[in-house]
Amino acid sequence: MSVQYVKGVGPKRAAKLRRLNIHTVEELLYFIPREYDDRTNFSYISQCVEGQKVSLKVQICGYPSISRPRRNLSILKLPIKDESGRASLVWFNQDYIADKLTIGDTIFVNGKINRFGREIQIVNPIFEKGMDKVGKIMPIYPLTENLTNNEMINIMTNAIKDYGKKMPEMLPFYLREELNLMPIYESIKNIHFPKDKDSYNEARRRLVFEELLTLQLGLFLIKNRTKGIDKGIKFSRETNVDEFTNGLPFELTKAQKKVFKEIEEDMEKEEQMNRLVQGDVGSGKTIVAILAMFKAWKSGYQSVMMAPTEILATQHHESISKFFSDYDINCELLVGSLPAKKKEQVLEDLKNGDIDILVGTHAVIQDSVEFNKLGLAITDEQHRFGVKQRAILSQKGFNPDVLVMTATPIPRTLALILYGDLDISIIDELPPGRKEIETYAVGEDMIDRVNNFVKKQVLEGRQAYIVCPLIEESDTLDIKSAEKLYLSLKDEVYKDFNVGLLHGRMKPLEKDIIMDRFKNKELDILISTTVIEVGVNVPNANIMVIYNAERFGLAQLHQLRGRVGRGEYQSYCILINGSNSKISRERMRILQKSTDGFYISEKDLELRGPGEFFGTRQHGIPDLKIANLFTDMEILKLAQKKANEILEEDSLLLDEKHSLLRQNIIDMFKDRINDLIFN
């Protein structure tokens, strides 16, 4: 039902609520407060501590006084007392309050304690004669223009009163009883207006469990669809890759061997492989993918690898071709900038089976691309591609095995959610001999020293990246813009060097030209936004300077740092922190202390929460309204366990007791409805 019909809403307020993505009564009831104002902490005046927020039961014991220290400012002061002492209530520019209160009235107040000499004051307190707001835990909602928190409280009160009891109970009775979960009406009431802390915790536990169970069931159903229905290619066990690994100029790490063994076992099964390989920057994921391609080739199948940018695709094509130079393996590149005639030839050869391995950008998923016998589909830097693009790639053959690679380390339990339809492998060690990147966090007062250090390194033959968060200057944020920084550094600080600019608004071809120039040492310094976060290998670049480092997530800073340290030279990452906040300093310390991407991503999640940490939209993961994937890890594990148990007993949720749960999954996964097994 439209939210417009809730008492106190109407067409005008409904338009404001739509800005908060609230269209229906159900969406309103699930619009969870962002925090709470706990006004249950009652004190006596004599116990009041400066800066503390308290609730008091007091009596008005004197007449109000109004002073006007300057134009447009009036101060109203009202003396109060309780059995332990005296204080004053103080309001600014609210003289009308004097007419509402009389000597002898008993009132309840809530506010922050200030001390002026020996006098205790409560400034701009909430006050009332009854106990509607003081003495309770009050919700504070995310708001939009011209909508106050009080209006939101009134709307929510009416919605719960008139519609709360009509809410369907998604969770079957047996599950609520087994886990001792609050009924839905009680949960909704107590998540908005908790009776006390215990009621809030119980309400939240129930709603988080419901949300994570629905999410987990949906992901398992998608995974079961690919596992159950799709018979894959059973690659031959006889395809020994030892001849290839024995010829490598380096020894594979234990982690690489373990992960390839998992891939090999998948490839030899009848089911279609759907595996995610996670590995930190420089852990050697590409060689593992190359081993899988070699196995596919030996079994008589083609492979395809999709990368997010032309330059990264070109880099992969070069390294794969080099590794296979001793074999009769034809590896071709397909990118947007390829001349029409060459593109035509590639498409023809691919269709005829003359190409064994195709590397490219999302050009490889266009309709005109046809394979002869595709057996293995690989996507690199998966978080740059949506779920749909991954699906289109795997439809290019008859259920080819799918391998997904990412250098964005994600804590394993979170990865189970983000990639719930994939099995997960982790390369958790770096090849020996890689020099650790020295990381320094400095204030803006050190910029001159940083510039001199960069000049010294460039004069010794190295190259540097300088990254900042914005393309153009912002009126509202005092942060460096790439364009402004480029102009000032190019014309003043680094006028004797070749300086380039790279940002996301450039056309792909422009970006690739700039990146190629940097790679070929035609540019000494590259000033960029985060577009360089993924991928390109420039072994000669050994300095990464990041302006306004406080504006980036830790995982992103770690990714940017990974652009250097790829050659033989000692590399440096310099974080210029434009904030004095405690949390900002703590985040910089984490990066100085550790180069372990998994540890850093855990910390990032802890400090920023999952929403900012990882844009889940492109993963086809529905938005979570209440659960926090970091703090609710225990409930997530329980939801995963229960989802497995439910599907073991009722694999398509056809049992009557699961019908509402099934409907909930359909609602939650409406963007991926065709992937669900029971559709």
N, C-alpha and C positions, 0 to 999 in steps of 0.2 A: 504494500500500500504506500502511496506517495507520502513523504514526510510532511507535505503541506497540510495534511488533515490532523496532525497532532495538535492538541490544544496549545495555543500560544505561538503557532508557527505562521500559517497563512502564506500567500504567494511571495511577499517581499522577503520574509526570513527564509523561506524555502530556497530562494535564489542564492542567498548568502551561504546556506548549508551546502548547496551544490558545489560551491567553491572548495568546500572541505571534503568533497566526494561523498556526500550524504544525500542520497536520492530517496531511499525507502525507510520505513520505520525500522526494519531490521538493521539497516546500515547505521541508523541513529543509535539503536540500542548497543551495537557493537563498537561504537565510537568511544574508545577507552580514554579516560583522563591521562594526561601526560605526567602529572604528579598530584600530590595531595597536600593539603594544609591541615596538619593534625592540631586541632584546637581542644583536645581532651586533657591536655596537661594543665590542670588547675593548681594554682599556687596561692600563698598568702603574700601580701605586699612585702613583708619583712624578708621573705625568701628570694625576692627578685634579684637576678644577676644581670648586669648590663649586657645588652646585645641579645639576650635570650627572648624568645617569643613565648608568651604565657597567656593563659586564660585566668581571669579573676572574677570573683563575685564580690561586688563592692556597693557601698552606699554613697550617694552624692551628699557632701557635707558642707557645701558653701555655694555662694553665688558665682556665676561665670564672670570672667573679666576678659575684655577684648582690647588688645593693643595694636597700634598701626605703626610699626617701626619705619616703614617707607611706603611710597606710593605703590598701589596694587598688591600690598601684602597686609593681611590682618592675621593676628594670632589669637585664637580663642582658648582660654585655659579654664578648666573646671576641677575644683578640689574633690577628691574621693577618699574613702577610708574603708578599712575592714578591721577585724578585731586585732590585727597585728601591727597596723601602722597606717600612714597616710601617703598619698601620691597625687599627681595631677594628670588629667587627660588633656592632650593638646591637639588642636586642629588648625591647619592653615587654610585661610580663605573659605571657611565654611561657617560663617557667623550664624546661619539659620539653625544650627544644631542647638544653640543656646535656648531656643523656644521649645525644644522637644523634651528637655530634661528639667526636673524640679528638685529642690532640696528634699532629702528624705527618700527619693526613689532608690530602689535596689535594682541594679543592672548587672548584666554579664558583659565583660569586655575581653577582647583578644587583641594583642598587639605586641610590639617590640619595646623592650625596656631601655630607656636612656637615663643617665644620671647627670644632673647639673649640680655640682657641689654635693650637698646632702639631699637635694630634692630628687625624688624618683618621678620620671615622666613617662607616659605612654603616648607616642605620637601617632596621630591619625588611626586610632583603634577602631575595630568593628565593635559595635555595642548593640544590645537589645535587652528588652525587659523579660522576654521569654527565653527559651533555649532552642531556637530553630537552627542557629548557625554556630554559636559559641558552644563549646562542649562536645562538638562533633568533628569527624574527619571529613573535610570538604574537598570535592574534586576540583582540579584545575585543568581545563581543557585546552587543546590547541585551538586557536581562534583565527578568525579572518576579519577583514576590515568591517567596522560598524557592527560587530557582534561581541557583546561583553560576556564575561564568565558567568555573571549573575543570570543573564538571559539564557545562557546554555544550561545552567543548573535548573531553571524553571521548566524549560522545554523537556529536559531529561526526566525530571520528576513526573511530569504529566505523561510522558511516553511510557515510563515504567508502570505507573498506576493504571493506565488505560489498556496497555497492550502487553505488559511483561508476562502476565499469566497465560497469554495465548501463544507464547513461543513454543515451537515443537521441541521435543526432547530427542536430540540427535543420538545420544549415547544409549545403547541398549541397557536395560535395567540390570542385567547380570554383571555388566562391566562396572557400572556405577557402584553396585553393592560390593563387588570384589575389591575395588580400589578406594572405597569410602569417599566417593565424589559427591559434592553438593549438587542438588537439582538445578536445572538451567535458570529458572526464575530467581531462585535465591542467589545464584552466582551473578546474574546480571545486576540485581539490586545491590549486592555487596561490592561489586567492582566499581559501581558509581558512588554509592553512599554506604561505605562500610560501617557496620555497628562498632567494630573495634579492629585491632590489627589482626587478630586470629581469623575473624570473618573475612577480611580482605585477602589474607594468605590462602584460605580455603577456596574462595571464589576464583582467585587468580589461578590456583593450581588446576581447578576443574577446566577453566576456559583455555588455558595453555595446553593442557592434555588433549582436549577436544580438537584444537587447531592442529597440533602436531600429529595426532593420530590420523586426521583426515588427510593431511599433507603426505604422511608416510604411506598410507594405504594407496593414495593416488600414484605415488612414485613407484611403489612395488607393483601395482597393476600395469604400469607402463613397462617396467622392467620385465615382468612376466610375459607380457605380450611379445616382446622381442625374443625372449628366451623360449617361450612355449610354442608359438606359432611358427616363427621364422626358422626353418631349417637352414643352416648356414653351409659353408663350404668346409669339407673335411680335408684339410691339407695333409699331404703325405708325411708319414713318420720318417721316410727314408731320406728326406731332404736335409742332409747334414750340413749345418752352417759352419762346422769347425774349420773347413778348408778356408772359409772367408776370415773367421776370427784369427786363425793362426797367421794369416798374412798381414794383420794390422800392425802398424808401427808402435803400438802401445798395448798394454795389458788392460782388459776390461776390469772395472772395479767390482767388488763383491756384489754391490747393490745393482749394478748394471746386469750382471749375470743372473741374479735372482729375478729381476723384473723380466728379462728376456725369457727365462724359463716359464714364467707365468703366461707370457704372451704365446710362447710356443705350444704350451699345453692347451690354451684356448683355440689356437689355430688348428690343432689336430682333432678337436671335438666336432661333433655334427652341428651343434648350435652355433649361431652367429656370435662372433666375439664383439662385445661392447666394453672396451677397457680404457680407463683413464690412466695416463702415466703422468704423475706429478714429480717434478724435480726442481731443485733450486737452480737459479741462474748458474750456468756452467757445469751442471752435474752430468752432462753427456746424454741427454735424451735422444738427440738426433741419431747417434750411432745405434741405439736400440731400435729405432724406427727403421734404420737401414738394414739391420739384421732381419727384421720382419719382412721387408721388401725382398731381400735375398731369398728367404724361404718361399715367398709367394712365387718369385720368378722360377725357382727350381721346380715348383709344383705346376708350372705352366700357366700362371695367372699374371694379370697386369696389376700394378699398384698406382694409386694417385695420392699426392700430398697437397693439401690446400693450406696456404699461409695468408695472413691478413694484409700484407702489403707486397707490392711488386718487388721492392728491394730485398725483402726477406725471402720471397719465393726464388728470386735470382740467386741469392746466397745459398739457399738449400740446394738448388739445381747444380750449382758449381761444386759444392762439397760432395753431393751424392755421385755426380759424374766422376769426380776424382777417385772416390772409394771404389767405384765399379770399373775403373779404366782397364783392368786386366781381364775383364769378363766381356762376353758378347751380350751386354745389356744396353739397350737403347733408352736413354733418359732424355726426355724433351721438356721444354718450358712453354707454358701457355699463360700469357698475361695480356692485359688490355692494350698495351702499347706495341704489341707484335704487329709487323706489317701484314696487310690482308693476305698477301700471297703465301707468306710463311705460315700464317694461321690456318689457311685452307689446307696446306700440306700436312700440318700437324694433325688436324681433325681427320683427314683421310687415312693417314698412317695409323692413327689410334684405332679407328674403326676396323681397319684391316688386320690389326694385331701386330703391326711392325714396331709399335712403341711399347716398351715393357713398363716404363715408369713415367708418369706425367706429374710434373710439379707446376703449381700455378696459384693464382689468387682465386677469388670467387668466380673468375672467368671459367673455371673447370666445372661449375655447376649449371652453366647455361644450357638451354635446350639443345643447342647444336652439337654439344659434346657427347659422342657415343663411343663406348668402349667395346672391344671385341670380347674380352673375357676378364672383367674386373673382379679381383679377388680380395683386395685390401684397400681400404679408404682411410687416410690419415688426415686429421686436422691438427695444425700447430697453433698454439696460443688460442685454445678453444674459447676463452672468455671474450675474444674479439668477434666470435661468430655466434649467432643465435642458434637455438635448438633446431629451428626449421632448416637452416642452411646445412647443418650436420645431417639432417634427415634426407635432404635432397641429394647430397653427395652419396649417401649409402644406397639410394634408389637407382644409382647409375649402373648397378650390376644386379645380379641375382643374389640378394642378401650377402654382400661382401662382408668380411670381417672389418670391424671399425675400431680404430685406435685414435685416441684423443690425447694430445699432449699439452701440458701447461706448465709455465715457469712461475706461476703465481701460487706459492705454497699456501694451502688451506688446511687448517686443523682437520684431522681425519674425520671426526664426527660431523663437522660442518660439510665436509666434502660428500659425506653419505647423503646429505640433504641436497646440496647443489647439483650433485651428479648421481642422484638416487637411482637413475636407470643405467648406471655404469658400474663395472667392477673397478676397483682402485689398486694401482701399483704405485709404490713410492721409491724413487731413487734418492736415498738419504745420505749419500756421501759424495764428496767431490773427488775428481781425479787427483792423484798425488802431484805435488810440485806447483800447485797454483799458489801464487803469493797472495796473502791476505791484503785486502784494500784498507789502507789507513784512513780512518774516518774522524773528522774534526767538526765540532759544532762551535760556531763563533757568532758574536753579535754584529750588528751593522757597523759598529765603530771599527771593525777590523777589515772592512772592504778593501782599503788601499793595500794592506799587506797581502790580502788574497790575490789582488790584481798583479802585484809584483811577483808573487810565487808562480802564477800562471805564465807570466812573461818569461820567467827564468826557464820553466819547463819547455815552453814552445821554442825558445832559442836553442835548447838542447836537442830539438828535433821532434818533440812530442806534440800531441794535439789535445784540445780541451773542449768539453761540453759545458755550456752555461745554460741552466734551465730556470725558467720562472713561470708562475702560474697563469698569467693572463696574456691575451694577445694585445688588447688595447687597454689604455689606462681607464681606471674606474673612478667615478666621482665618490662612490660610497666607501670603497676599500682602499686603504693606504698600502697598496702592494704594487710591486714593479710590473710593468707590462713588457712583453717580449719586444714589441715594436720600439718603445721608447728606450729600453735598455740597449737594444741593437744600435740605434742611432747614436746614443751617447758613447757606448764602448767603441764602436767602429771609428767614429770621428775624433774621439779624444784619447781614451785609455789605450786602445790597441790599434792606433792609426798606422803603425808600421807592419801590421800583420793582415792576413786575409781572413775576413770575418764573414760568416754566412748566417742567414735567418731561416728558421723552419717552424711552421705552425700548422695547426689542424685545418685552417680555412683555405690553405693552398690546395690547388688541384693535385691529384695523385702524381701526375707526371712531373709537376714542379717539385714536389717533395722528393721524388726519386732522383731528379737531376742534382738537387742540393746535396742529398745524402751520398750520391755517387762521387760528387766533387770532394766531399769530406773524406770518404773512404780512399779516394785516390790521392790524398794529401794535397789537393789544390786549395783547400781551406785549412787554416790553422785552428780556428776557433768556431764552434757552431753554437749560436744562441737559439734556444728552442723552447717550446712548451713541451708538455709531456708526450708529444707524439713519438719521441724517441724511446719511450718506455719499453717497447717490445722490439727485440730482435737483432738489429744489424751488428755485425761483428767488425769492429775497427781496432785491430790489435795495437795500433800505434797511439790510440787515444788513451791517456792515463790519468786525466783529471776530470772530475765531475764537480762543478760548482752549482749549488742549488739555492737560489734566492727565495726568501719567504718560505723556508722549509716547513714552518709551522702550518702552512696551508695544505700540506699533502698528508695523506695517510702513511703510516709506517711501512705498510706493504708496498706502497707505490714508491716511497723513497728508496726502499731496498731494491726494487726493480730498476730504478734509475741508476743506483750505484752499480748494478750489475752490467751497465754498458761499458764500464772500464774494467781493468784487471784481466783483459783477455789476451795480453801479449806478455813479453818477457820482462817488461819494465815495472818497477814499483808503481802502484797506482794509488790515487788519493781521491777521497770524496769530502768536499767541504760544504757543510750545511750552514747557510746564513739564516739565523733565527731572528725574525723581526718581532718576536713577542717576549715579554718578560714573565709570562704566566708560569706557574709552578708545573702545570700539566705539560706545557710546551717543553720546558727544560727536561722533564722526566722522559718525554718521548725522544728527545735528542740523545739522552743518555743511553736509552735502549739501543739505538743504532750505533753509538760509539762502542758499546760493550759487545755487541753480537753481530755476526754475519750469517747466522742460521735463520733462513727464511721462515721455517716452521715456527720457531720460537717468536720471531718478530710478528708473524701473522696472529699468533695467540694473543700477544700483547696488544696488537692493533684492535683486535676484536673486543678485548677487555676494556680498552680505553674509549673506543668509539662506537661500539655496538655494531651489529651485523648490517644494518641498513646502509650505512655509509661505507662500511668495509668492502662490501661487494654488491654492486648493482645487480640484484637478482633478476630483474625483469627479463634480460636477454637469455636467461637460462630456462625460461619457461617455468620458473618457480613462482607460484602465486605470492602476492604480498602477504606478509604476516601482520595481523592486526594487534596481537597482544604478546605472542611468544618472542623471547629474545634468545637467539640460537646459542649465545655464549652462556648467559646466566642460567638458562633452562636446560642445560646439558643432561641433567639427571632425568628430567621429565621426557626429554627427547629419546633417551635410551629406552625408557619404559614404553614410550609410544611405538618405537621400532619393534620392541619385543611383542607387544600386544597386537600390532598390525600383522606380524608374521603368524601369530597364533590364530587370529581371526581368518586369515586367508587360507591357512592349512585346513580349517574346518569348513569354510564357505568361500571357495576360490573366486566366485563372481559376485559375492554379496547378494545372492538371490533369496536368502532366508528372510522372512518377514521382519525378524528382529533387527536386521541390518539395513532395512529399506531406506530409512531416513539418513543413515550414515552414507549409504550409496548416493543418495540425492545430494548430500553435502559435498561429496567428492566431485560430482558432475558440476556443481556450482563453482567450486573452488578451481577446477581445472578447465573452465569453459574455453580458455585459449588453446588448450591441447586436447580437446574432446576426442579427436580422431585417433589419438595415441592410446586412449584408455582401452583396456582389453575387452570391457563389456559393451563397447559401442559398436 
